[in-house]
Amino acid sequence: MVHPVAEANERSLFGSRSPEEFYAHHSVDHSSSTFLNPRGLNIFTQWWTPLPPKKVIGIVAVVHGFTGESSWLVQLTAVHLAKAGFATCAIDHQGHGFSDGLPNHIPDINPVVDDCITFFQSFRARYPPSLPAFLYSESLGGAIALLIHLRGPNAGGGHWAGAVLNGAMCGISDKFKPPWPLEHLLSLAAWLLPTWQVVPTRGSIPGVSFKVEWKRRLAVSSPCRRVGRPRAATALELLRVCRELQDKFQEVDMPMLIVHGEDDVVCDPACVEKLYERARSKDKTLRMYPGMGHQLIGEPDDNVELVFGDVVEWLRYRAERYQPDLHQPNSEVLSS
């Protein structure tokens, strides 16, 4: 099953087709909506479901990364998952995509986690509880997915049959962080001017993430994309979130597939290796791909098929063997 990014070009996410023609070609239905969160922000959501006669075998909730959005490149992965039989939903975080909020500003991750939980729970409620539900996340979305899991079912985090962490932000690479001593001045900058786009990084995220140039051009051509340096309070919060997660790696116990490029210079590969080693999960898989960067969808076609073939195979295997009472398909320890 070929990933739909193969049909895109640098001018259009859908290649030569209209969005409606694209969805019909891939035999998926698409809908969208918004909800008003407690902070008075309209949050954009959307979902893709396989058309009959394809049977829904599970649910996937997609969590995009920083400066990303559910309507652009990650949408192609959502369509890919829907084609594989998963009812797939996604949300735009505040300040991203079609959601309200100051562009790319997340001074506190917890309300963003709350928004995800609110929507994901409402989407899951549309399907029988016997269907397994998974998280699929990219970059900052990986941190958010872990925080959702760590909330636990009693705090609203819900029971998840597993999570795919693609290029997860468990630690920001020293190759991308602002140079010393600026990192250590972030607290002062965030206190004085929290929304100031002042934080320098060692290159732009798209510039260092995509191996294929036309895919990088497509990524930055989104009409919703806001370009600029990270805001002081946001940069400080992202660093804090990484520290919080690293202190809680041993509390992670859900099934998970970690896919990560060995040459990722945005999200530190060594940190996801530590997550893999320290997590209590009985079912965990680590796939480190030599020579690949941060955006695995931004790799050449052969690499894309390798990575997302692994993702679909992992999800399908667990969906087919899901045991609702146990919330895990097996107790096997898997490694790359």
Secondary structure per residue as TSV (DSSP state, phi and psi in degrees):
chain	resnum	aa	ss	phi	psi
A	1	M	-	360.0	111.9
A	2	V	-	-78.0	134.7
A	3	H	-	-64.4	137.0
A	4	P	G	-62.5	-14.0
A	5	V	G	-61.6	-20.9
A	6	A	G	-63.6	-20.3
A	7	E	G	-94.1	-10.5
A	8	A	-	-79.0	167.9
A	9	N	B	-143.1	178.3
A	10	E	T	-67.6	-11.4
A	11	R	T	-104.2	-22.2
A	12	S	B	-145.7	134.2
A	13	L	T	-63.2	-31.9
A	14	F	T	-104.0	12.6
A	15	G	T	65.3	-129.3
A	16	S	T	-88.0	-2.1
A	17	R	S	-97.0	159.6
A	18	S	-	-78.1	164.2
A	19	P	H	-55.3	-43.0
A	20	E	H	-64.1	-43.0
A	21	E	H	-64.8	-36.8
A	22	F	H	-63.9	-47.7
A	23	Y	H	-63.4	-43.1
A	24	A	H	-63.2	-40.0
A	25	H	H	-59.9	-35.6
A	26	H	T	-95.1	6.7
A	27	S	T	57.5	44.8
A	28	V	E	-127.7	149.9
A	29	D	E	-99.2	147.3
A	30	H	E	-132.7	137.0
A	31	S	E	-144.3	163.0
A	32	S	E	-146.6	162.2
A	33	S	E	-162.8	177.0
A	34	T	E	-133.9	158.4
A	35	F	E	-137.3	153.7
A	36	L	E	-92.6	118.4
A	37	N	-	-85.5	172.5
A	38	P	T	-62.2	-15.3
A	39	R	T	-93.2	6.1
A	40	G	S	79.9	17.0
A	41	L	-	-101.3	135.9
A	42	N	E	-79.8	121.4
A	43	I	E	-108.2	125.3
A	44	F	E	-84.3	136.4
A	45	T	E	-135.7	157.4
A	46	Q	E	-156.0	166.3
A	47	W	E	-153.6	155.7
A	48	W	E	-132.1	131.8
A	49	T	E	-131.1	145.0
A	50	P	E	-68.2	138.8
A	51	L	-	-81.0	148.6
A	52	P	T	-57.0	147.3
A	53	P	T	-88.1	5.7
A	54	K	S	-61.5	132.2
A	55	K	-	-92.3	139.7
A	56	V	-	-75.5	120.7
A	57	I	-	-105.3	-7.2
A	58	G	E	-179.8	177.6
A	59	I	E	-120.5	139.1
A	60	V	E	-127.7	128.2
A	61	A	E	-104.8	122.2
A	62	V	E	-96.7	131.5
A	63	V	E	-121.1	111.5
A	64	H	-	-81.1	172.1
A	65	G	-	-97.3	-177.4
A	66	F	T	-64.7	133.0
A	67	T	T	69.2	2.5
A	68	G	-	-88.1	-170.7
A	69	E	-	-167.4	156.2
A	70	S	T	-75.3	-14.8
A	71	S	T	-95.2	-1.9
A	72	W	T	-111.4	-129.1
A	73	L	H	-58.1	-37.4
A	74	V	H	-65.9	-20.7
A	75	Q	H	-62.6	-35.8
A	76	L	H	-63.9	-35.8
A	77	T	H	-69.8	-37.2
A	78	A	H	-61.0	-42.6
A	79	V	H	-63.8	-40.1
A	80	H	H	-59.2	-42.6
A	81	L	H	-70.7	-37.1
A	82	A	H	-64.6	-40.2
A	83	K	H	-60.6	-30.2
A	84	A	T	-81.1	-1.3
A	85	G	T	108.7	11.4
A	86	F	E	-107.5	130.6
A	87	A	E	-71.9	115.6
A	88	T	E	-117.2	128.6
A	89	C	E	-125.0	159.6
A	90	A	E	-152.0	160.1
A	91	I	E	-134.2	145.7
A	92	D	-	-93.5	122.7
A	93	H	-	-65.5	160.1
A	94	Q	T	-53.7	137.5
A	95	G	T	75.0	11.1
A	96	H	S	-129.6	148.1
A	97	G	T	54.5	-127.8
A	98	F	T	-96.5	8.3
A	99	S	S	-86.0	153.1
A	100	D	-	-69.0	164.1
A	101	G	S	123.9	156.0
A	102	L	S	-59.4	130.3
A	103	P	T	-51.8	127.5
A	104	N	T	55.1	33.9
A	105	H	-	-114.7	114.9
A	106	I	-	-131.2	81.9
A	107	P	S	-73.6	-16.2
A	108	D	-	-145.1	121.0
A	109	I	H	-73.7	-24.9
A	110	N	H	-62.2	-42.8
A	111	P	H	-62.6	-30.5
A	112	V	H	-67.9	-41.8
A	113	V	H	-60.9	-42.2
A	114	D	H	-58.1	-45.1
A	115	D	H	-60.1	-44.0
A	116	C	H	-60.9	-47.1
A	117	I	H	-61.9	-43.3
A	118	T	H	-57.3	-49.7
A	119	F	H	-72.4	-44.6
A	120	F	H	-61.7	-38.8
A	121	Q	H	-65.0	-40.9
A	122	S	H	-66.4	-36.4
A	123	F	H	-70.2	-42.9
A	124	R	H	-61.5	-31.8
A	125	A	T	-66.9	-13.2
A	126	R	T	-78.3	-10.8
A	127	Y	S	-122.6	158.7
A	128	P	-	-59.2	142.1
A	129	P	T	-63.2	-14.5
A	130	S	T	-73.5	-15.6
A	131	L	S	-77.6	133.3
A	132	P	-	-73.4	146.7
A	133	A	E	-121.4	134.1
A	134	F	E	-123.2	157.4
A	135	L	E	-103.8	135.4
A	136	Y	E	-120.7	127.5
A	137	S	E	-138.4	154.1
A	138	E	E	-131.9	132.6
A	139	S	T	56.7	-121.0
A	140	L	H	-55.0	-32.2
A	141	G	H	-57.9	-30.3
A	142	G	H	-64.3	-40.7
A	143	A	H	-64.2	-41.9
A	144	I	H	-65.3	-41.4
A	145	A	H	-60.6	-42.6
A	146	L	H	-64.6	-39.2
A	147	L	H	-66.7	-36.5
A	148	I	H	-59.7	-48.8
A	149	H	H	-60.4	-42.9
A	150	L	H	-70.2	-18.3
A	151	R	H	-61.8	-33.1
A	152	G	-	77.2	157.7
A	153	P	G	-62.6	-31.1
A	154	N	G	-72.8	-18.8
A	155	A	G	-108.4	16.0
A	156	G	T	97.2	-5.9
A	157	G	-	-68.4	-24.2
A	158	G	-	79.2	167.8
A	159	H	-	-93.3	127.6
A	160	W	-	-119.2	137.1
A	161	A	S	-74.8	-10.9
A	162	G	E	158.7	174.3
A	163	A	E	-143.4	141.9
A	164	V	E	-103.0	122.7
A	165	L	E	-110.3	105.2
A	166	N	E	-102.3	111.1
A	167	G	S	59.1	39.9
A	168	A	-	-63.7	142.5
A	169	M	-	-86.2	84.4
A	170	C	S	-101.2	-10.5
A	171	G	S	-171.6	138.8
A	172	I	B	-89.0	131.5
A	173	S	-	-63.0	141.3
A	174	D	T	-62.6	-20.7
A	175	K	T	-74.5	-11.4
A	176	F	T	-118.1	-24.3
A	177	K	S	-57.9	155.9
A	178	P	-	-60.7	143.9
A	179	P	-	-64.8	148.7
A	180	W	T	-63.5	140.8
A	181	P	T	-95.6	11.9
A	182	L	G	-62.4	-35.7
A	183	E	G	-57.5	-35.6
A	184	H	G	-82.3	-7.9
A	185	L	G	-98.4	1.9
A	186	L	H	-61.5	-38.9
A	187	S	H	-59.1	-43.4
A	188	L	H	-66.3	-45.3
A	189	A	H	-62.8	-41.0
A	190	A	H	-66.9	-31.5
A	191	W	H	-75.4	-40.5
A	192	L	H	-78.3	-48.6
A	193	L	-	-139.4	77.3
A	194	P	T	-60.7	-31.0
A	195	T	T	-96.1	4.9
A	196	W	-	-68.0	124.3
A	197	Q	-	-84.2	74.8
A	198	V	-	-116.3	-12.3
A	199	V	-	-80.1	113.0
A	200	P	-	-79.2	143.8
A	201	T	-	-123.5	166.7
A	202	R	S	-87.0	68.2
A	203	G	S	108.8	161.5
A	204	S	-	-82.9	154.6
A	205	I	H	-59.3	-50.1
A	206	P	H	-62.5	-36.8
A	207	G	H	-62.5	-32.2
A	208	V	H	-104.9	1.5
A	209	S	H	-102.5	-28.5
A	210	F	-	-107.0	126.5
A	211	K	S	-80.5	-32.9
A	212	V	S	-94.8	121.1
A	213	E	H	-63.5	-40.3
A	214	W	H	-67.3	-28.7
A	215	K	H	-71.6	-35.7
A	216	R	H	-63.3	-42.2
A	217	R	H	-64.9	-38.5
A	218	L	H	-64.0	-42.5
A	219	A	H	-59.0	-43.0
A	220	V	H	-84.2	-4.5
A	221	S	T	-90.1	0.7
A	222	S	-	-56.7	131.7
A	223	P	T	-64.3	-17.6
A	224	C	T	-94.8	-3.7
A	225	R	-	-74.9	131.6
A	226	R	-	-111.7	121.3
A	227	V	-	-97.6	138.9
A	228	G	-	166.9	165.5
A	229	R	-	-68.9	154.5
A	230	P	-	-59.0	143.0
A	231	R	-	-76.4	150.1
A	232	A	H	-56.9	-50.5
A	233	A	H	-66.8	-33.9
A	234	T	H	-67.4	-46.6
A	235	A	H	-60.2	-41.7
A	236	L	H	-62.6	-40.8
A	237	E	H	-67.7	-38.4
A	238	L	H	-64.1	-40.0
A	239	L	H	-66.0	-39.0
A	240	R	H	-64.9	-42.9
A	241	V	H	-59.4	-41.9
A	242	C	H	-60.4	-43.3
A	243	R	H	-64.2	-41.9
A	244	E	H	-60.8	-46.0
A	245	L	H	-64.4	-42.4
A	246	Q	H	-60.4	-31.5
A	247	D	H	-75.2	-13.9
A	248	K	H	-118.8	10.7
A	249	F	G	-52.8	-39.0
A	250	Q	G	-69.4	-12.1
A	251	E	G	-88.7	-10.1
A	252	V	-	-76.0	122.7
A	253	D	-	-135.2	14.4
A	254	M	S	-89.7	156.3
A	255	P	-	-58.4	138.3
A	256	M	E	-151.6	146.3
A	257	L	E	-113.9	120.8
A	258	I	E	-104.0	119.9
A	259	V	E	-117.8	129.5
A	260	H	E	-154.1	139.2
A	261	G	E	-79.5	133.1
A	262	E	T	-64.5	-24.2
A	263	D	T	-98.4	18.4
A	264	D	-	-64.4	120.7
A	265	V	S	-108.0	10.6
A	266	V	S	-104.5	-59.0
A	267	C	B	-107.1	120.7
A	268	D	-	-62.7	117.7
A	269	P	H	-60.0	-32.4
A	270	A	H	-62.9	-29.4
A	271	C	H	-73.4	-36.9
A	272	V	H	-73.5	-26.7
A	273	E	H	-64.9	-38.8
A	274	K	H	-67.0	-38.8
A	275	L	H	-57.7	-47.6
A	276	Y	H	-60.0	-43.2
A	277	E	H	-69.2	-37.9
A	278	R	H	-95.1	-20.6
A	279	A	-	-61.9	144.6
A	280	R	-	-83.1	-1.9
A	281	S	-	-53.4	132.3
A	282	K	S	-79.8	-23.7
A	283	D	S	-119.5	98.8
A	284	K	E	-143.2	140.1
A	285	T	E	-132.7	133.2
A	286	L	E	-117.8	123.6
A	287	R	E	-119.8	106.3
A	288	M	E	-101.7	120.9
A	289	Y	E	-100.5	112.8
A	290	P	T	-60.0	136.6
A	291	G	T	78.4	-2.3
A	292	M	-	-97.3	153.1
A	293	G	-	-100.3	-155.0
A	294	H	S	-73.0	-47.7
A	295	Q	-	-92.2	100.7
A	296	L	G	-70.3	-24.1
A	297	I	G	-71.8	-16.8
A	298	G	G	-88.7	9.6
A	299	E	S	-86.2	168.2
A	300	P	-	-58.3	160.5
A	301	D	H	-53.9	-43.8
A	302	D	H	-61.1	-40.0
A	303	N	H	-68.4	-39.7
A	304	V	H	-59.8	-45.0
A	305	E	H	-65.8	-35.8
A	306	L	H	-63.6	-51.5
A	307	V	H	-64.2	-53.1
A	308	F	H	-77.3	-19.5
A	309	G	H	-65.1	-42.1
A	310	D	H	-61.1	-41.6
A	311	V	H	-63.4	-50.1
A	312	V	H	-65.2	-41.2
A	313	E	H	-61.6	-43.2
A	314	W	H	-62.3	-45.5
A	315	L	H	-66.1	-46.3
A	316	R	H	-61.7	-43.4
A	317	Y	H	-57.7	-45.0
A	318	R	H	-76.2	-33.1
A	319	A	H	-64.2	-40.6
A	320	E	H	-70.8	-23.4
A	321	R	T	-111.9	13.4
A	322	Y	-	-65.3	135.0
A	323	Q	-	-118.4	104.7
A	324	P	T	-54.8	-34.0
A	325	D	T	-73.6	-23.5
A	326	L	T	-102.2	-22.4
A	327	H	T	63.6	15.5
A	328	Q	S	-146.5	142.0
A	329	P	S	-76.7	-25.5
A	330	N	-	-165.6	178.7
A	331	S	-	-116.6	25.8
A	332	E	-	-82.1	137.4
A	333	V	-	-93.7	120.6
A	334	L	-	-112.9	144.4
A	335	S	-	-146.3	161.3
A	336	S	-	-78.6	360.0
